[in-house]
Amino acid sequence: MADNTEVRKILIEPDGSVWFATRGGVSRFDGQEFVNFTSADGLPDDYVMNMARDTAGNLWFSTFTGIARYDGKKFVKWTATNGVPTRFIDAIYAAPDGKMWFSSGFGDPWVFSFDGQKFAYFTTTNGLTAGVRKMAGGRNGIIWMASQGLLRFDGTNFVNVTAAAGLGDFNVDTPHVAADGKVWFCGVRGAWSYDGTNFVNYTTRDGLGSDDVRCTCSAPDGSIWFGTQGGASRFDGTNFVNFTKEDGLPGNDVIFVTSFPDGTMWFGTLSGGAARYDAGTFASFTTADGLYDGTKFTSFSEEDGVPKEIRNMAATRQAISGLQPGRD
């Protein structure tokens, strides 16, 4: 069984089909088999960073070099040649008004939106001071953004709410807005909640599995799940329950978690593929099951505009996996 598939995002459609974003393309699982899509099918490139479903039912993919829309039949893509201002587009959000929002955590600060016809751009001249890694929609049209702090964006102004609260300057990842309006976010200082007034920080001292937290998600039962570099953690508002590879996760390096309406949880890992958790049992999905081969990482160079961090990350993963550059 392959143990080196990076799953960056999992998206569950209304019909129950599940999409997986990997660094070798995107895979769709209908419960029986996988169908895989790559740049040969119309994606800008094979390194798929994130996904979202818009109000019309289209799927949007953000990749290393651009964005793409899939209507169930064909892909339409946009890159630097027709409006996309940056690369390594890790942040994506489908707003209720049909507008799509994107950003990157690397390079010059850019947030941009697309209404299907034209792009709108926000950068340092609009008050943005650092790149945005992830974003999530909140109440009253507010977009919460993970940057060098937690940003509150009302469509015009960016406010760094963590900096304003005197919490210092630190990298934030994957904001999530729970049903009660509370904003959950994370980073290397553990997990955080923000109710609009007060911040609460949760760390290993409180029972969290690891202080290096990559993602947050609320489940239908109201519990909050965290993907950490020490496994997955479930928080019921009082206590944490932690899950690791020993419990059935394919890897402890969890970088994404999401929930299905029936309470089933899905996890994406940095090197072990994906997993489904249902009724106390984990089921893993890797290349052996048909998930696209995430080891097929394109060899981008500094001349291609690839940030040093990404090139180092790719080289490190190749070394760990024992891969040879260019291997299929």
C-alpha positions in Angstrom: 0.0 0.0 0.0 1.4 3.4 -1.0 2.2 5.6 1.9 3.3 8.8 0.2 0.1 10.4 -1.1 -0.5 14.0 0.0 -4.2 14.9 0.2 -4.5 18.6 0.7 -8.3 19.0 0.5 -11.4 16.8 0.6 -14.7 18.0 -0.8 -18.0 16.1 -0.4 -20.7 16.8 -2.9 -24.5 16.6 -2.2 -24.7 13.3 -4.1 -22.2 11.8 -1.7 -19.3 11.7 -4.1 -15.9 12.7 -2.6 -13.2 14.7 -4.3 -9.5 14.6 -3.2 -7.0 17.3 -4.1 -3.4 15.9 -4.4 -0.1 17.1 -5.8 -0.6 14.8 -8.7 -4.1 15.8 -9.8 -7.6 15.5 -8.4 -9.6 12.3 -7.8 -13.3 11.7 -7.5 -14.7 8.8 -5.5 -18.3 7.7 -5.9 -18.2 5.1 -3.2 -17.1 2.3 -5.6 -14.2 3.6 -7.8 -12.0 6.5 -8.4 -11.9 8.8 -11.5 -8.8 10.9 -11.8 -8.2 14.3 -13.5 -4.9 16.0 -14.4 -3.6 18.9 -16.5 -4.2 16.6 -19.5 -8.0 16.9 -18.7 -7.8 20.7 -18.4 -6.4 21.6 -15.0 -3.8 24.4 -15.1 -1.3 21.9 -13.6 -1.3 18.8 -11.5 -0.5 20.3 -8.1 -4.1 20.9 -6.8 -4.0 23.0 -3.7 -7.6 23.5 -2.8 -11.2 23.1 -4.0 -14.7 24.7 -3.5 -18.2 24.3 -4.8 -20.0 27.4 -5.9 -23.7 28.2 -5.7 -24.4 27.0 -9.2 -22.8 23.6 -8.4 -19.6 24.1 -10.3 -16.4 22.9 -8.8 -13.4 25.2 -8.6 -9.8 24.1 -8.2 -6.9 26.3 -7.2 -3.5 24.9 -8.3 0.2 26.0 -8.3 -0.2 28.0 -11.5 -3.9 29.0 -11.7 -7.5 28.2 -11.1 -10.1 26.1 -13.0 -13.8 25.6 -13.1 -15.4 22.2 -13.7 -19.1 22.0 -14.6 -19.2 18.2 -14.6 -18.3 18.0 -18.3 -15.3 20.2 -19.0 -12.7 22.4 -17.4 -12.1 26.1 -18.0 -8.9 27.5 -16.6 -7.3 30.8 -15.8 -3.6 31.5 -15.3 -1.2 34.4 -15.4 -2.0 34.9 -19.1 -5.6 35.8 -18.4 -5.9 37.4 -15.0 -4.4 35.3 -12.2 -1.9 37.5 -10.4 0.0 34.9 -8.3 1.0 31.3 -7.9 0.7 28.6 -5.2 -3.0 29.4 -4.7 -3.8 27.8 -1.5 -6.8 29.8 -0.4 -10.2 29.5 -2.0 -13.7 30.5 -0.9 -17.1 30.3 -2.7 -19.2 33.2 -1.5 -23.0 33.1 -1.4 -23.3 35.7 -4.1 -21.5 33.4 -6.6 -18.2 35.3 -6.4 -15.1 33.2 -6.0 -12.2 34.4 -3.8 -8.6 33.2 -3.9 -5.2 34.0 -2.4 -1.7 32.6 -1.8 0.4 32.4 1.3 3.6 32.8 -0.7 5.2 35.7 -2.5 3.7 39.2 -2.6 0.4 39.7 -0.8 -2.6 39.2 -3.1 -6.3 38.5 -2.6 -8.4 38.4 -5.7 -12.0 37.6 -6.6 -13.6 36.5 -9.8 -17.3 36.9 -10.7 -17.2 34.7 -13.8 -16.4 37.7 -16.0 -13.7 39.8 -14.4 -11.2 39.8 -11.6 -10.9 42.3 -8.8 -7.6 42.6 -6.9 -6.6 43.5 -3.4 -3.0 44.0 -2.3 -0.8 46.2 0.0 -2.5 49.3 -1.3 -5.7 48.0 0.2 -4.1 47.3 3.6 -3.0 43.7 3.1 0.4 43.1 4.7 1.0 39.4 4.2 -0.1 36.5 2.1 -3.3 34.6 2.9 -3.1 30.8 3.3 -6.8 29.9 3.8 -10.1 31.7 4.1 -13.7 31.0 5.3 -17.0 32.8 5.1 -18.7 34.1 8.2 -21.8 36.0 9.0 -22.9 39.2 7.3 -20.6 38.8 4.3 -17.4 38.7 6.4 -14.5 36.6 5.1 -12.0 35.4 7.7 -8.5 34.9 6.4 -5.4 33.1 7.7 -2.4 35.2 7.3 0.3 36.7 9.6 -2.6 36.7 12.2 -6.3 36.3 11.7 -7.8 38.8 9.3 -11.4 40.1 9.1 -12.3 41.3 5.6 -15.6 43.1 4.9 -15.0 43.4 1.2 -13.1 46.6 1.5 -10.9 46.6 4.6 -8.6 44.1 6.2 -8.4 44.1 10.0 -5.8 41.9 11.8 -7.9 41.0 14.8 -5.2 38.9 16.6 -2.7 41.8 16.3 -5.3 44.3 17.5 -5.9 42.1 20.6 -2.2 42.2 21.4 -1.6 38.5 20.6 1.6 39.2 18.7 2.6 38.4 15.2 2.2 34.7 14.3 1.3 32.5 11.3 -2.4 31.4 11.3 -3.9 28.6 9.3 -7.4 27.3 8.2 -10.1 29.4 9.8 -13.5 27.8 10.2 -16.8 29.4 11.2 -18.9 27.1 13.4 -22.7 27.2 13.5 -22.7 29.5 16.5 -20.6 32.0 14.6 -17.5 31.3 16.6 -14.3 31.4 14.5 -11.8 28.6 15.0 -8.3 28.8 13.6 -4.9 27.3 14.3 -1.2 27.4 13.8 2.0 26.3 15.6 0.8 27.8 18.8 -2.1 25.4 19.0 -5.8 25.9 18.3 -7.8 29.1 18.9 -11.4 30.2 19.1 -12.8 33.8 18.7 -16.3 34.8 19.5 -16.0 38.4 18.3 -14.7 39.6 21.7 -12.6 37.0 23.4 -9.8 34.6 22.2 -9.2 31.2 23.8 -6.1 29.2 23.1 -5.9 25.4 23.3 -2.6 23.5 23.4 -1.3 20.1 24.5 -1.6 21.3 28.1 -5.4 21.1 27.6 -5.2 17.7 25.9 -4.7 18.7 22.2 -2.8 16.1 20.3 -0.1 18.5 19.1 0.6 22.2 19.2 1.3 22.2 15.4 -2.3 22.4 14.1 -3.0 22.6 10.4 -6.8 22.6 10.1 -10.1 22.9 12.0 -13.7 21.7 11.3 -17.0 21.4 13.2 -19.0 18.2 13.1 -22.8 17.9 13.0 -22.9 17.0 16.7 -21.2 20.3 17.5 -17.8 18.9 18.3 -14.7 20.6 16.8 -12.0 18.5 15.1 -8.4 19.5 14.5 -5.8 18.1 12.1 -2.4 18.2 13.7 1.1 16.9 13.1 0.5 14.5 15.9 -2.8 13.0 14.5 -6.4 14.2 14.8 -8.1 15.7 17.8 -11.8 15.9 18.7 -13.0 18.6 21.2 -16.5 18.4 22.7 -16.2 21.8 24.4 -14.6 20.3 27.5 -12.3 17.4 26.7 -10.1 16.3 23.9 -9.9 12.8 22.4 -6.9 12.2 20.2 -6.5 9.7 17.3 -3.2 8.6 15.7 -1.8 6.0 13.3 -2.2 3.5 16.1 -6.0 4.1 16.0 -6.2 3.6 12.3 -5.2 6.9 10.7 -3.0 6.3 7.6 -0.5 8.9 9.0 -0.2 11.3 11.9 0.6 14.3 9.6 -3.1 15.4 9.2 -3.4 18.5 7.1 -7.2 18.5 6.4 -10.4 17.4 8.0 -14.0 17.7 7.0 -17.4 16.2 8.0 -20.3 14.6 6.2 -23.9 15.5 7.3 -24.3 12.0 8.8 -21.3 12.6 11.1 -18.7 10.7 9.0 -15.3 12.4 9.2 -12.8 12.6 6.4 -9.0 13.3 6.8 -6.3 14.2 4.4 -2.6 13.6 5.4 0.7 14.9 4.1 2.1 11.5 3.2 -0.4 8.7 3.9 -3.4 9.4 1.7 -6.9 9.9 3.0 -9.1 8.3 5.7 -12.8 8.0 6.6 -13.9 7.7 10.2 -17.3 6.3 10.8 -18.8 4.5 13.8 -15.4 4.4 15.6 -13.6 2.8 12.6 -11.0 4.2 10.2 -10.8 3.2 6.5 -7.8 4.4 4.5 -7.6 5.3 0.8 -4.3 5.5 -1.1 -3.0 4.9 -4.6 -3.6 1.2 -4.1 -7.4 2.0 -4.0 -7.2 4.2 -7.1 -6.5 7.6 -5.5 -4.2 9.5 -7.9 -0.5 9.2 -7.3 0.4 12.3 -5.3 4.1 11.5 -5.6 4.0 12.8 -9.2 5.2 16.2 -8.3 6.2 18.5 -11.1 9.8 19.6 -10.9 9.4 23.4 -10.7 12.5 25.5 -10.5 13.4 28.9 -9.1 13.2 30.3 -12.7 9.5 29.2 -12.6 8.9 31.5 -9.7 8.6 28.7 -7.1 9.2 30.0 -3.6 12.3 28.5 -1.9 10.1 26.9 0.8 8.1 24.9 -1.8 11.2 23.7 -3.6 12.8 22.6 -0.3 9.5 20.9 0.7 9.4 19.0 -2.6 13.0 17.9 -2.3 12.5 16.8 1.3 9.5 14.7 0.4 11.4 13.1 -2.5 14.2 12.2 -0.2 11.9 10.8 2.5 10.0 8.8 0.0 13.0 7.5 -1.8 11.7 8.9 -5.0 13.8 9.8 -8.1 13.0 13.1 -9.7 10.9 12.6 -12.8 9.6 9.2 -11.7 6.0 8.5 -12.9 
